[in-house]
Amino acid sequence: MKFLAAQLQMARAICRRAERRLWTLHRLDPIPETILQYINRLSDLFFVMARHELARQNWPEERWQAFAYKNQP
């Protein structure tokens, strides 16, 4: 169901927020690199799982489009 894909994307967003905070902490008080790698891979996993769920349910994938204002000279 599309709701599951949305939940997975929310989990990814929360994971990315935690990753940014861990990097801030790492600059102040170093933490093991494996923790930083793990949290990064976890957010990747949530992203792939969400895309898989949308594909499994035959929902069309939204394609990213550049903002029009960025293409102006």
Predicted model as a PDB file, atoms N, CA, C, CB and O in Angstrom, pLDDT in the B-factor column:
MODEL        1                                                                  
ATOM      1  N   MET A   1       0.836  -1.176   0.000  1.00 57.00           N  
ATOM      2  CA  MET A   1       0.000   0.000   0.000  1.00 57.00           C  
ATOM      3  C   MET A   1       0.882   1.241   0.000  1.00 57.00           C  
ATOM      4  CB  MET A   1      -0.952  -0.003   1.210  1.00 57.00           C  
ATOM      5  O   MET A   1       2.002   1.225   0.512  1.00 57.00           O  
ATOM      6  N   LYS A   2       0.366   2.302  -0.575  1.00 70.00           N  
ATOM      7  CA  LYS A   2       1.147   3.532  -0.686  1.00 70.00           C  
ATOM      8  C   LYS A   2       1.475   4.094   0.696  1.00 70.00           C  
ATOM      9  CB  LYS A   2       0.387   4.578  -1.517  1.00 70.00           C  
ATOM     10  O   LYS A   2       2.489   4.769   0.873  1.00 70.00           O  
ATOM     11  N   PHE A   3       0.620   3.815   1.664  1.00 91.00           N  
ATOM     12  CA  PHE A   3       0.848   4.278   3.024  1.00 91.00           C  
ATOM     13  C   PHE A   3       2.162   3.718   3.577  1.00 91.00           C  
ATOM     14  CB  PHE A   3      -0.326   3.876   3.926  1.00 91.00           C  
ATOM     15  O   PHE A   3       2.895   4.425   4.268  1.00 91.00           O  
ATOM     16  N   LEU A   4       2.456   2.463   3.277  1.00 93.00           N  
ATOM     17  CA  LEU A   4       3.707   1.855   3.736  1.00 93.00           C  
ATOM     18  C   LEU A   4       4.906   2.575   3.120  1.00 93.00           C  
ATOM     19  CB  LEU A   4       3.743   0.351   3.381  1.00 93.00           C  
ATOM     20  O   LEU A   4       5.887   2.845   3.814  1.00 93.00           O  
ATOM     21  N   ALA A   5       4.836   2.884   1.836  1.00 91.00           N  
ATOM     22  CA  ALA A   5       5.921   3.613   1.176  1.00 91.00           C  
ATOM     23  C   ALA A   5       6.126   4.977   1.837  1.00 91.00           C  
ATOM     24  CB  ALA A   5       5.622   3.785  -0.332  1.00 91.00           C  
ATOM     25  O   ALA A   5       7.259   5.424   2.013  1.00 91.00           O  
ATOM     26  N   ALA A   6       5.029   5.632   2.198  1.00 92.00           N  
ATOM     27  CA  ALA A   6       5.129   6.933   2.874  1.00 92.00           C  
ATOM     28  C   ALA A   6       5.789   6.786   4.240  1.00 92.00           C  
ATOM     29  CB  ALA A   6       3.736   7.573   3.027  1.00 92.00           C  
ATOM     30  O   ALA A   6       6.599   7.625   4.635  1.00 92.00           O  
ATOM     31  N   GLN A   7       5.447   5.726   4.959  1.00 96.00           N  
ATOM     32  CA  GLN A   7       6.066   5.490   6.260  1.00 96.00           C  
ATOM     33  C   GLN A   7       7.562   5.220   6.117  1.00 96.00           C  
ATOM     34  CB  GLN A   7       5.384   4.315   6.969  1.00 96.00           C  
ATOM     35  O   GLN A   7       8.362   5.678   6.933  1.00 96.00           O  
ATOM     36  N   LEU A   8       7.933   4.477   5.079  1.00 96.00           N  
ATOM     37  CA  LEU A   8       9.347   4.203   4.844  1.00 96.00           C  
ATOM     38  C   LEU A   8      10.101   5.487   4.495  1.00 96.00           C  
ATOM     39  CB  LEU A   8       9.511   3.169   3.720  1.00 96.00           C  
ATOM     40  O   LEU A   8      11.240   5.670   4.925  1.00 96.00           O  
ATOM     41  N   GLN A   9       9.480   6.370   3.727  1.00 95.00           N  
ATOM     42  CA  GLN A   9      10.120   7.649   3.401  1.00 95.00           C  
ATOM     43  C   GLN A   9      10.255   8.514   4.662  1.00 95.00           C  
ATOM     44  CB  GLN A   9       9.307   8.403   2.312  1.00 95.00           C  
ATOM     45  O   GLN A   9      11.239   9.236   4.824  1.00 95.00           O  
ATOM     46  N   MET A  10       9.262   8.435   5.545  1.00 97.00           N  
ATOM     47  CA  MET A  10       9.353   9.178   6.807  1.00 97.00           C  
ATOM     48  C   MET A  10      10.489   8.622   7.657  1.00 97.00           C  
ATOM     49  CB  MET A  10       8.013   9.110   7.586  1.00 97.00           C  
ATOM     50  O   MET A  10      11.244   9.385   8.261  1.00 97.00           O  
ATOM     51  N   ALA A  11      10.614   7.306   7.705  1.00 97.00           N  
ATOM     52  CA  ALA A  11      11.718   6.691   8.450  1.00 97.00           C  
ATOM     53  C   ALA A  11      13.052   7.133   7.865  1.00 97.00           C  
ATOM     54  CB  ALA A  11      11.606   5.147   8.426  1.00 97.00           C  
ATOM     55  O   ALA A  11      14.002   7.385   8.607  1.00 97.00           O  
ATOM     56  N   ARG A  12      13.131   7.228   6.545  1.00 97.00           N  
ATOM     57  CA  ARG A  12      14.356   7.693   5.886  1.00 97.00           C  
ATOM     58  C   ARG A  12      14.680   9.127   6.292  1.00 97.00           C  
ATOM     59  CB  ARG A  12      14.217   7.594   4.357  1.00 97.00           C  
ATOM     60  O   ARG A  12      15.831   9.447   6.589  1.00 97.00           O  
ATOM     61  N   ALA A  13      13.672   9.983   6.304  1.00 97.00           N  
ATOM     62  CA  ALA A  13      13.894  11.384   6.669  1.00 97.00           C  
ATOM     63  C   ALA A  13      14.389  11.494   8.112  1.00 97.00           C  
ATOM     64  CB  ALA A  13      12.597  12.200   6.487  1.00 97.00           C  
ATOM     65  O   ALA A  13      15.294  12.278   8.399  1.00 97.00           O  
ATOM     66  N   ILE A  14      13.809  10.725   9.004  1.00 98.00           N  
ATOM     67  CA  ILE A  14      14.232  10.736  10.403  1.00 98.00           C  
ATOM     68  C   ILE A  14      15.662  10.214  10.530  1.00 98.00           C  
ATOM     69  CB  ILE A  14      13.272   9.891  11.266  1.00 98.00           C  
ATOM     70  O   ILE A  14      16.464  10.737  11.304  1.00 98.00           O  
ATOM     71  N   CYS A  15      15.959   9.179   9.760  1.00 97.00           N  
ATOM     72  CA  CYS A  15      17.305   8.606   9.768  1.00 97.00           C  
ATOM     73  C   CYS A  15      18.327   9.623   9.262  1.00 97.00           C  
ATOM     74  CB  CYS A  15      17.352   7.328   8.908  1.00 97.00           C  
ATOM     75  O   CYS A  15      19.416   9.742   9.824  1.00 97.00           O  
ATOM     76  N   ARG A  16      17.982  10.355   8.203  1.00 97.00           N  
ATOM     77  CA  ARG A  16      18.896  11.375   7.671  1.00 97.00           C  
ATOM     78  C   ARG A  16      19.114  12.492   8.692  1.00 97.00           C  
ATOM     79  CB  ARG A  16      18.344  11.963   6.350  1.00 97.00           C  
ATOM     80  O   ARG A  16      20.225  13.005   8.827  1.00 97.00           O  
ATOM     81  N   ARG A  17      18.062  12.862   9.404  1.00 98.00           N  
ATOM     82  CA  ARG A  17      18.202  13.883  10.441  1.00 98.00           C  
ATOM     83  C   ARG A  17      19.151  13.399  11.530  1.00 98.00           C  
ATOM     84  CB  ARG A  17      16.829  14.239  11.045  1.00 98.00           C  
ATOM     85  O   ARG A  17      20.008  14.149  11.998  1.00 98.00           O  
ATOM     86  N   ALA A  18      18.991  12.142  11.928  1.00 97.00           N  
ATOM     87  CA  ALA A  18      19.890  11.563  12.941  1.00 97.00           C  
ATOM     88  C   ALA A  18      21.323  11.545  12.418  1.00 97.00           C  
ATOM     89  CB  ALA A  18      19.440  10.124  13.324  1.00 97.00           C  
ATOM     90  O   ALA A  18      22.262  11.798  13.173  1.00 97.00           O  
ATOM     91  N   GLU A  19      21.496  11.246  11.131  1.00 97.00           N  
ATOM     92  CA  GLU A  19      22.841  11.233  10.544  1.00 97.00           C  
ATOM     93  C   GLU A  19      23.491  12.611  10.619  1.00 97.00           C  
ATOM     94  CB  GLU A  19      22.784  10.762   9.086  1.00 97.00           C  
ATOM     95  O   GLU A  19      24.665  12.729  10.972  1.00 97.00           O  
ATOM     96  N   ARG A  20      22.730  13.648  10.287  1.00 97.00           N  
ATOM     97  CA  ARG A  20      23.284  15.004  10.363  1.00 97.00           C  
ATOM     98  C   ARG A  20      23.689  15.358  11.787  1.00 97.00           C  
ATOM     99  CB  ARG A  20      22.272  16.024   9.843  1.00 97.00           C  
ATOM    100  O   ARG A  20      24.728  15.982  12.004  1.00 97.00           O  
ATOM    101  N   ARG A  21      22.880  14.964  12.744  1.00 97.00           N  
ATOM    102  CA  ARG A  21      23.200  15.238  14.154  1.00 97.00           C  
ATOM    103  C   ARG A  21      24.416  14.440  14.615  1.00 97.00           C  
ATOM    104  CB  ARG A  21      21.994  14.913  15.049  1.00 97.00           C  
ATOM    105  O   ARG A  21      25.231  14.931  15.396  1.00 97.00           O  
ATOM    106  N   LEU A  22      24.532  13.208  14.128  1.00 97.00           N  
ATOM    107  CA  LEU A  22      25.707  12.410  14.480  1.00 97.00           C  
ATOM    108  C   LEU A  22      26.984  13.032  13.927  1.00 97.00           C  
ATOM    109  CB  LEU A  22      25.554  10.980  13.959  1.00 97.00           C  
ATOM    110  O   LEU A  22      28.022  13.005  14.589  1.00 97.00           O  
ATOM    111  N   TRP A  23      26.919  13.592  12.720  1.00 97.00           N  
ATOM    112  CA  TRP A  23      28.096  14.239  12.154  1.00 97.00           C  
ATOM    113  C   TRP A  23      28.478  15.473  12.968  1.00 97.00           C  
ATOM    114  CB  TRP A  23      27.846  14.624  10.689  1.00 97.00           C  
ATOM    115  O   TRP A  23      29.661  15.754  13.155  1.00 97.00           O  
ATOM    116  N   THR A  24      27.482  16.205  13.449  1.00 97.00           N  
ATOM    117  CA  THR A  24      27.763  17.354  14.312  1.00 97.00           C  
ATOM    118  C   THR A  24      28.441  16.884  15.596  1.00 97.00           C  
ATOM    119  CB  THR A  24      26.459  18.131  14.641  1.00 97.00           C  
ATOM    120  O   THR A  24      29.433  17.467  16.032  1.00 97.00           O  
ATOM    121  N   LEU A  25      27.905  15.834  16.190  1.00 97.00           N  
ATOM    122  CA  LEU A  25      28.522  15.266  17.387  1.00 97.00           C  
ATOM    123  C   LEU A  25      29.934  14.771  17.092  1.00 97.00           C  
ATOM    124  CB  LEU A  25      27.667  14.120  17.938  1.00 97.00           C  
ATOM    125  O   LEU A  25      30.844  14.973  17.896  1.00 97.00           O  
ATOM    126  N   HIS A  26      30.118  14.133  15.956  1.00 97.00           N  
ATOM    127  CA  HIS A  26      31.419  13.584  15.568  1.00 97.00           C  
ATOM    128  C   HIS A  26      32.486  14.676  15.488  1.00 97.00           C  
ATOM    129  CB  HIS A  26      31.308  12.862  14.221  1.00 97.00           C  
ATOM    130  O   HIS A  26      33.643  14.446  15.840  1.00 97.00           O  
ATOM    131  N   ARG A  27      32.095  15.859  15.028  1.00 97.00           N  
ATOM    132  CA  ARG A  27      33.054  16.968  14.950  1.00 97.00           C  
ATOM    133  C   ARG A  27      33.464  17.442  16.346  1.00 97.00           C  
ATOM    134  CB  ARG A  27      32.453  18.141  14.150  1.00 97.00           C  
ATOM    135  O   ARG A  27      34.590  17.899  16.546  1.00 97.00           O  
ATOM    136  N   LEU A  28      32.550  17.333  17.305  1.00 97.00           N  
ATOM    137  CA  LEU A  28      32.845  17.767  18.671  1.00 97.00           C  
ATOM    138  C   LEU A  28      33.534  16.680  19.497  1.00 97.00           C  
ATOM    139  CB  LEU A  28      31.565  18.193  19.360  1.00 97.00           C  
ATOM    140  O   LEU A  28      34.450  16.954  20.274  1.00 97.00           O  
ATOM    141  N   ASP A  29      33.077  15.453  19.313  1.00 97.00           N  
ATOM    142  CA  ASP A  29      33.588  14.318  20.085  1.00 97.00           C  
ATOM    143  C   ASP A  29      33.532  13.093  19.178  1.00 97.00           C  
ATOM    144  CB  ASP A  29      32.759  14.091  21.415  1.00 97.00           C  
ATOM    145  O   ASP A  29      32.481  12.464  19.053  1.00 97.00           O  
ATOM    146  N   PRO A  30      34.650  12.749  18.547  1.00 96.00           N  
ATOM    147  CA  PRO A  30      34.641  11.690  17.530  1.00 96.00           C  
ATOM    148  C   PRO A  30      33.956  10.396  17.990  1.00 96.00           C  
ATOM    149  CB  PRO A  30      36.057  11.380  17.120  1.00 96.00           C  
ATOM    150  O   PRO A  30      34.154   9.912  19.105  1.00 96.00           O  
ATOM    151  N   ILE A  31      33.150   9.870  17.080  1.00 96.00           N  
ATOM    152  CA  ILE A  31      32.491   8.584  17.290  1.00 96.00           C  
ATOM    153  C   ILE A  31      32.985   7.627  16.205  1.00 96.00           C  
ATOM    154  CB  ILE A  31      30.919   8.727  17.257  1.00 96.00           C  
ATOM    155  O   ILE A  31      33.503   8.079  15.184  1.00 96.00           O  
ATOM    156  N   PRO A  32      32.839   6.331  16.401  1.00 97.00           N  
ATOM    157  CA  PRO A  32      33.334   5.379  15.404  1.00 97.00           C  
ATOM    158  C   PRO A  32      32.721   5.606  14.014  1.00 97.00           C  
ATOM    159  CB  PRO A  32      33.045   3.958  15.864  1.00 97.00           C  
ATOM    160  O   PRO A  32      31.517   5.824  13.874  1.00 97.00           O  
ATOM    161  N   GLU A  33      33.579   5.547  13.003  1.00 95.00           N  
ATOM    162  CA  GLU A  33      33.124   5.747  11.619  1.00 95.00           C  
ATOM    163  C   GLU A  33      32.068   4.719  11.225  1.00 95.00           C  
ATOM    164  CB  GLU A  33      34.311   5.669  10.651  1.00 95.00           C  
ATOM    165  O   GLU A  33      31.195   5.007  10.406  1.00 95.00           O  
ATOM    166  N   THR A  34      32.144   3.536  11.798  1.00 97.00           N  
ATOM    167  CA  THR A  34      31.179   2.497  11.443  1.00 97.00           C  
ATOM    168  C   THR A  34      29.751   2.900  11.803  1.00 97.00           C  
ATOM    169  CB  THR A  34      31.537   1.192  12.138  1.00 97.00           C  
ATOM    170  O   THR A  34      28.805   2.498  11.125  1.00 97.00           O  
ATOM    171  N   ILE A  35      29.589   3.681  12.853  1.00 97.00           N  
ATOM    172  CA  ILE A  35      28.257   4.167  13.233  1.00 97.00           C  
ATOM    173  C   ILE A  35      27.744   5.120  12.169  1.00 97.00           C  
ATOM    174  CB  ILE A  35      28.290   4.867  14.618  1.00 97.00           C  
ATOM    175  O   ILE A  35      26.583   5.043  11.769  1.00 97.00           O  
ATOM    176  N   LEU A  36      28.600   6.015  11.712  1.00 96.00           N  
ATOM    177  CA  LEU A  36      28.202   6.959  10.662  1.00 96.00           C  
ATOM    178  C   LEU A  36      27.868   6.230   9.364  1.00 96.00           C  
ATOM    179  CB  LEU A  36      29.315   7.988  10.414  1.00 96.00           C  
ATOM    180  O   LEU A  36      26.905   6.579   8.682  1.00 96.00           O  
ATOM    181  N   GLN A  37      28.658   5.225   9.026  1.00 97.00           N  
ATOM    182  CA  GLN A  37      28.392   4.446   7.820  1.00 97.00           C  
ATOM    183  C   GLN A  37      27.082   3.688   7.949  1.00 97.00           C  
ATOM    184  CB  GLN A  37      29.539   3.472   7.543  1.00 97.00           C  
ATOM    185  O   GLN A  37      26.299   3.631   7.001  1.00 97.00           O  
ATOM    186  N   TYR A  38      26.843   3.109   9.113  1.00 97.00           N  
ATOM    187  CA  TYR A  38      25.630   2.326   9.314  1.00 97.00           C  
ATOM    188  C   TYR A  38      24.384   3.182   9.145  1.00 97.00           C  
ATOM    189  CB  TYR A  38      25.637   1.684  10.694  1.00 97.00           C  
ATOM    190  O   TYR A  38      23.452   2.786   8.445  1.00 97.00           O  
ATOM    191  N   ILE A  39      24.357   4.341   9.773  1.00 97.00           N  
ATOM    192  CA  ILE A  39      23.170   5.194   9.704  1.00 97.00           C  
ATOM    193  C   ILE A  39      22.943   5.686   8.274  1.00 97.00           C  
ATOM    194  CB  ILE A  39      23.308   6.392  10.665  1.00 97.00           C  
ATOM    195  O   ILE A  39      21.800   5.858   7.852  1.00 97.00           O  
ATOM    196  N   ASN A  40      24.019   5.911   7.534  1.00 96.00           N  
ATOM    197  CA  ASN A  40      23.899   6.304   6.138  1.00 96.00           C  
ATOM    198  C   ASN A  40      23.309   5.171   5.309  1.00 96.00           C  
ATOM    199  CB  ASN A  40      25.262   6.718   5.579  1.00 96.00           C  
ATOM    200  O   ASN A  40      22.415   5.401   4.495  1.00 96.00           O  
ATOM    201  N   ARG A  41      23.793   3.971   5.505  1.00 97.00           N  
ATOM    202  CA  ARG A  41      23.276   2.808   4.758  1.00 97.00           C  
ATOM    203  C   ARG A  41      21.839   2.501   5.139  1.00 97.00           C  
ATOM    204  CB  ARG A  41      24.150   1.572   5.009  1.00 97.00           C  
ATOM    205  O   ARG A  41      21.055   2.037   4.311  1.00 97.00           O  
ATOM    206  N   LEU A  42      21.493   2.762   6.401  1.00 98.00           N  
ATOM    207  CA  LEU A  42      20.122   2.537   6.842  1.00 98.00           C  
ATOM    208  C   LEU A  42      19.159   3.461   6.107  1.00 98.00           C  
ATOM    209  CB  LEU A  42      20.006   2.744   8.355  1.00 98.00           C  
ATOM    210  O   LEU A  42      18.077   3.034   5.704  1.00 98.00           O  
ATOM    211  N   SER A  43      19.541   4.715   5.932  1.00 97.00           N  
ATOM    212  CA  SER A  43      18.674   5.637   5.189  1.00 97.00           C  
ATOM    213  C   SER A  43      18.567   5.203   3.727  1.00 97.00           C  
ATOM    214  CB  SER A  43      19.213   7.087   5.281  1.00 97.00           C  
ATOM    215  O   SER A  43      17.502   5.332   3.124  1.00 97.00           O  
ATOM    216  N   ASP A  44      19.653   4.692   3.153  1.00 96.00           N  
ATOM    217  CA  ASP A  44      19.601   4.148   1.790  1.00 96.00           C  
ATOM    218  C   ASP A  44      18.628   2.974   1.715  1.00 96.00           C  
ATOM    219  CB  ASP A  44      21.007   3.703   1.328  1.00 96.00           C  
ATOM    220  O   ASP A  44      17.855   2.858   0.764  1.00 96.00           O  
ATOM    221  N   LEU A  45      18.670   2.114   2.713  1.00 97.00           N  
ATOM    222  CA  LEU A  45      17.782   0.954   2.743  1.00 97.00           C  
ATOM    223  C   LEU A  45      16.322   1.385   2.774  1.00 97.00           C  
ATOM    224  CB  LEU A  45      18.095   0.070   3.953  1.00 97.00           C  
ATOM    225  O   LEU A  45      15.501   0.846   2.031  1.00 97.00           O  
ATOM    226  N   PHE A  46      15.992   2.349   3.623  1.00 97.00           N  
ATOM    227  CA  PHE A  46      14.610   2.835   3.682  1.00 97.00           C  
ATOM    228  C   PHE A  46      14.167   3.400   2.327  1.00 97.00           C  
ATOM    229  CB  PHE A  46      14.469   3.913   4.777  1.00 97.00           C  
ATOM    230  O   PHE A  46      13.026   3.195   1.914  1.00 97.00           O  
ATOM    231  N   PHE A  47      15.056   4.101   1.644  1.00 95.00           N  
ATOM    232  CA  PHE A  47      14.740   4.660   0.333  1.00 95.00           C  
ATOM    233  C   PHE A  47      14.424   3.549  -0.670  1.00 95.00           C  
ATOM    234  CB  PHE A  47      15.907   5.522  -0.177  1.00 95.00           C  
ATOM    235  O   PHE A  47      13.427   3.613  -1.389  1.00 95.00           O  
ATOM    236  N   VAL A  48      15.279   2.542  -0.707  1.00 96.00           N  
ATOM    237  CA  VAL A  48      15.085   1.422  -1.642  1.00 96.00           C  
ATOM    238  C   VAL A  48      13.819   0.643  -1.295  1.00 96.00           C  
ATOM    239  CB  VAL A  48      16.311   0.477  -1.624  1.00 96.00           C  
ATOM    240  O   VAL A  48      13.080   0.231  -2.189  1.00 96.00           O  
ATOM    241  N   MET A  49      13.570   0.443  -0.019  1.00 96.00           N  
ATOM    242  CA  MET A  49      12.368  -0.275   0.391  1.00 96.00           C  
ATOM    243  C   MET A  49      11.101   0.478  -0.014  1.00 96.00           C  
ATOM    244  CB  MET A  49      12.380  -0.502   1.900  1.00 96.00           C  
ATOM    245  O   MET A  49      10.122  -0.136  -0.438  1.00 96.00           O  
ATOM    246  N   ALA A  50      11.117   1.797   0.115  1.00 94.00           N  
ATOM    247  CA  ALA A  50       9.957   2.604  -0.285  1.00 94.00           C  
ATOM    248  C   ALA A  50       9.729   2.501  -1.791  1.00 94.00           C  
ATOM    249  CB  ALA A  50      10.154   4.083   0.125  1.00 94.00           C  
ATOM    250  O   ALA A  50       8.594   2.333  -2.239  1.00 94.00           O  
ATOM    251  N   ARG A  51      10.795   2.600  -2.566  1.00 92.00           N  
ATOM    252  CA  ARG A  51      10.665   2.470  -4.022  1.00 92.00           C  
ATOM    253  C   ARG A  51      10.180   1.077  -4.407  1.00 92.00           C  
ATOM    254  CB  ARG A  51      12.006   2.767  -4.710  1.00 92.00           C  
ATOM    255  O   ARG A  51       9.364   0.928  -5.317  1.00 92.00           O  
ATOM    256  N   HIS A  52      10.675   0.073  -3.722  1.00 94.00           N  
ATOM    257  CA  HIS A  52      10.244  -1.299  -4.001  1.00 94.00           C  
ATOM    258  C   HIS A  52       8.753  -1.462  -3.713  1.00 94.00           C  
ATOM    259  CB  HIS A  52      11.062  -2.307  -3.164  1.00 94.00           C  
ATOM    260  O   HIS A  52       8.029  -2.086  -4.488  1.00 94.00           O  
ATOM    261  N   GLU A  53       8.306  -0.902  -2.607  1.00 93.00           N  
ATOM    262  CA  GLU A  53       6.887  -1.007  -2.252  1.00 93.00           C  
ATOM    263  C   GLU A  53       6.012  -0.316  -3.299  1.00 93.00           C  
ATOM    264  CB  GLU A  53       6.633  -0.393  -0.861  1.00 93.00           C  
ATOM    265  O   GLU A  53       4.965  -0.848  -3.669  1.00 93.00           O  
ATOM    266  N   LEU A  54       6.419   0.845  -3.777  1.00 91.00           N  
ATOM    267  CA  LEU A  54       5.652   1.528  -4.825  1.00 91.00           C  
ATOM    268  C   LEU A  54       5.624   0.695  -6.103  1.00 91.00           C  
ATOM    269  CB  LEU A  54       6.247   2.920  -5.113  1.00 91.00           C  
ATOM    270  O   LEU A  54       4.585   0.591  -6.753  1.00 91.00           O  
ATOM    271  N   ALA A  55       6.755   0.107  -6.462  1.00 92.00           N  
ATOM    272  CA  ALA A  55       6.818  -0.726  -7.668  1.00 92.00           C  
ATOM    273  C   ALA A  55       5.953  -1.975  -7.501  1.00 92.00           C  
ATOM    274  CB  ALA A  55       8.280  -1.126  -7.978  1.00 92.00           C  
ATOM    275  O   ALA A  55       5.269  -2.394  -8.435  1.00 92.00           O  
ATOM    276  N   ARG A  56       5.988  -2.562  -6.314  1.00 92.00           N  
ATOM    277  CA  ARG A  56       5.200  -3.767  -6.049  1.00 92.00           C  
ATOM    278  C   ARG A  56       3.704  -3.495  -6.187  1.00 92.00           C  
ATOM    279  CB  ARG A  56       5.506  -4.305  -4.649  1.00 92.00           C  
ATOM    280  O   ARG A  56       2.946  -4.371  -6.601  1.00 92.00           O  
ATOM    281  N   GLN A  57       3.289  -2.300  -5.845  1.00 90.00           N  
ATOM    282  CA  GLN A  57       1.876  -1.918  -5.925  1.00 90.00           C  
ATOM    283  C   GLN A  57       1.514  -1.262  -7.267  1.00 90.00           C  
ATOM    284  CB  GLN A  57       1.536  -0.966  -4.786  1.00 90.00           C  
ATOM    285  O   GLN A  57       0.389  -0.801  -7.459  1.00 90.00           O  
ATOM    286  N   ASN A  58       2.491  -1.229  -8.197  1.00 89.00           N  
ATOM    287  CA  ASN A  58       2.286  -0.616  -9.521  1.00 89.00           C  
ATOM    288  C   ASN A  58       1.917   0.864  -9.466  1.00 89.00           C  
ATOM    289  CB  ASN A  58       1.208  -1.361 -10.258  1.00 89.00           C  
ATOM    290  O   ASN A  58       1.149   1.351 -10.296  1.00 89.00           O  
ATOM    291  N   TRP A  59       2.468   1.577  -8.482  1.00 85.00           N  
ATOM    292  CA  TRP A  59       2.286   3.016  -8.407  1.00 85.00           C  
ATOM    293  C   TRP A  59       3.361   3.672  -9.265  1.00 85.00           C  
ATOM    294  CB  TRP A  59       2.350   3.522  -6.929  1.00 85.00           C  
ATOM    295  O   TRP A  59       4.523   3.268  -9.212  1.00 85.00           O  
ATOM    296  N   PRO A  60       2.993   4.676 -10.054  1.00 79.00           N  
ATOM    297  CA  PRO A  60       4.015   5.331 -10.875  1.00 79.00           C  
ATOM    298  C   PRO A  60       5.018   6.086 -10.006  1.00 79.00           C  
ATOM    299  CB  PRO A  60       3.360   6.291 -11.878  1.00 79.00           C  
ATOM    300  O   PRO A  60       4.669   6.659  -8.974  1.00 79.00           O  
ATOM    301  N   GLU A  61       6.251   6.070 -10.445  1.00 75.00           N  
ATOM    302  CA  GLU A  61       7.304   6.758  -9.715  1.00 75.00           C  
ATOM    303  C   GLU A  61       7.337   8.222 -10.129  1.00 75.00           C  
ATOM    304  CB  GLU A  61       8.673   6.090  -9.962  1.00 75.00           C  
ATOM    305  O   GLU A  61       7.293   8.542 -11.316  1.00 75.00           O  
ATOM    306  N   GLU A  62       7.416   9.104  -9.144  1.00 75.00           N  
ATOM    307  CA  GLU A  62       7.530  10.526  -9.450  1.00 75.00           C  
ATOM    308  C   GLU A  62       8.968  10.830  -9.821  1.00 75.00           C  
ATOM    309  CB  GLU A  62       7.071  11.402  -8.253  1.00 75.00           C  
ATOM    310  O   GLU A  62       9.890  10.471  -9.089  1.00 75.00           O  
ATOM    311  N   ARG A  63       9.162  11.476 -10.930  1.00 75.00           N  
ATOM    312  CA  ARG A  63      10.503  11.848 -11.382  1.00 75.00           C  
ATOM    313  C   ARG A  63      10.828  13.247 -10.880  1.00 75.00           C  
ATOM    314  CB  ARG A  63      10.612  11.782 -12.934  1.00 75.00           C  
ATOM    315  O   ARG A  63       9.987  14.145 -10.913  1.00 75.00           O  
ATOM    316  N   TRP A  64      12.056  13.416 -10.416  1.00 71.00           N  
ATOM    317  CA  TRP A  64      12.494  14.714  -9.941  1.00 71.00           C  
ATOM    318  C   TRP A  64      12.690  15.641 -11.124  1.00 71.00           C  
ATOM    319  CB  TRP A  64      13.788  14.593  -9.121  1.00 71.00           C  
ATOM    320  O   TRP A  64      13.232  15.241 -12.154  1.00 71.00           O  
ATOM    321  N   GLN A  65      12.250  16.873 -10.976  1.00 73.00           N  
ATOM    322  CA  GLN A  65      12.440  17.881 -12.013  1.00 73.00           C  
ATOM    323  C   GLN A  65      13.111  19.091 -11.377  1.00 73.00           C  
ATOM    324  CB  GLN A  65      11.080  18.275 -12.686  1.00 73.00           C  
ATOM    325  O   GLN A  65      12.764  19.514 -10.274  1.00 73.00           O  
ATOM    326  N   ALA A  66      14.063  19.622 -12.090  1.00 70.00           N  
ATOM    327  CA  ALA A  66      14.764  20.806 -11.588  1.00 70.00           C  
ATOM    328  C   ALA A  66      13.785  21.971 -11.500  1.00 70.00           C  
ATOM    329  CB  ALA A  66      15.973  21.171 -12.501  1.00 70.00           C  
ATOM    330  O   ALA A  66      12.865  22.087 -12.310  1.00 70.00           O  
ATOM    331  N   PHE A  67      13.993  22.820 -10.517  1.00 68.00           N  
ATOM    332  CA  PHE A  67      13.161  24.005 -10.391  1.00 68.00           C  
ATOM    333  C   PHE A  67      13.415  24.935 -11.570  1.00 68.00           C  
ATOM    334  CB  PHE A  67      13.432  24.728  -9.057  1.00 68.00           C  
ATOM    335  O   PHE A  67      14.562  25.131 -11.971  1.00 68.00           O  
ATOM    336  N   ALA A  68      12.361  25.501 -12.119  1.00 66.00           N  
ATOM    337  CA  ALA A  68      12.469  26.346 -13.308  1.00 66.00           C  
ATOM    338  C   ALA A  68      13.361  27.559 -13.061  1.00 66.00           C  
ATOM    339  CB  ALA A  68      11.085  26.804 -13.753  1.00 66.00           C  
ATOM    340  O   ALA A  68      14.107  27.978 -13.946  1.00 66.00           O  
ATOM    341  N   TYR A  69      13.283  28.121 -11.851  1.00 65.00           N  
ATOM    342  CA  TYR A  69      14.065  29.328 -11.583  1.00 65.00           C  
ATOM    343  C   TYR A  69      15.567  29.067 -11.601  1.00 65.00           C  
ATOM    344  CB  TYR A  69      13.669  29.912 -10.247  1.00 65.00           C  
ATOM    345  O   TYR A  69      16.349  29.996 -11.805  1.00 65.00           O  
ATOM    346  N   LYS A  70      15.978  27.832 -11.392  1.00 63.00           N  
ATOM    347  CA  LYS A  70      17.408  27.517 -11.416  1.00 63.00           C  
ATOM    348  C   LYS A  70      17.959  27.462 -12.830  1.00 63.00           C  
ATOM    349  CB  LYS A  70      17.662  26.197 -10.721  1.00 63.00           C  
ATOM    350  O   LYS A  70      19.174  27.525 -13.020  1.00 63.00           O  
ATOM    351  N   ASN A  71      17.087  27.346 -13.826  1.00 65.00           N  
ATOM    352  CA  ASN A  71      17.523  27.253 -15.212  1.00 65.00           C  
ATOM    353  C   ASN A  71      17.597  28.612 -15.897  1.00 65.00           C  
ATOM    354  CB  ASN A  71      16.595  26.352 -15.977  1.00 65.00           C  
ATOM    355  O   ASN A  71      17.987  28.700 -17.062  1.00 65.00           O  
ATOM    356  N   GLN A  72      17.227  29.667 -15.184  1.00 62.00           N  
ATOM    357  CA  GLN A  72      17.262  30.999 -15.780  1.00 62.00           C  
ATOM    358  C   GLN A  72      18.682  31.578 -15.667  1.00 62.00           C  
ATOM    359  CB  GLN A  72      16.225  31.939 -15.090  1.00 62.00           C  
ATOM    360  O   GLN A  72      19.388  31.319 -14.693  1.00 62.00           O  
ATOM    361  N   PRO A  73      19.086  32.357 -16.666  1.00 61.00           N  
ATOM    362  CA  PRO A  73      20.443  32.945 -16.632  1.00 61.00           C  
ATOM    363  C   PRO A  73      20.610  33.995 -15.557  1.00 61.00           C  
ATOM    364  CB  PRO A  73      20.775  33.557 -17.967  1.00 61.00           C  
ATOM    365  O   PRO A  73      21.690  34.567 -15.416  1.00 61.00           O  
TER     366      PRO A  73                                                      
ENDMDL                                                                          
END                                                                             
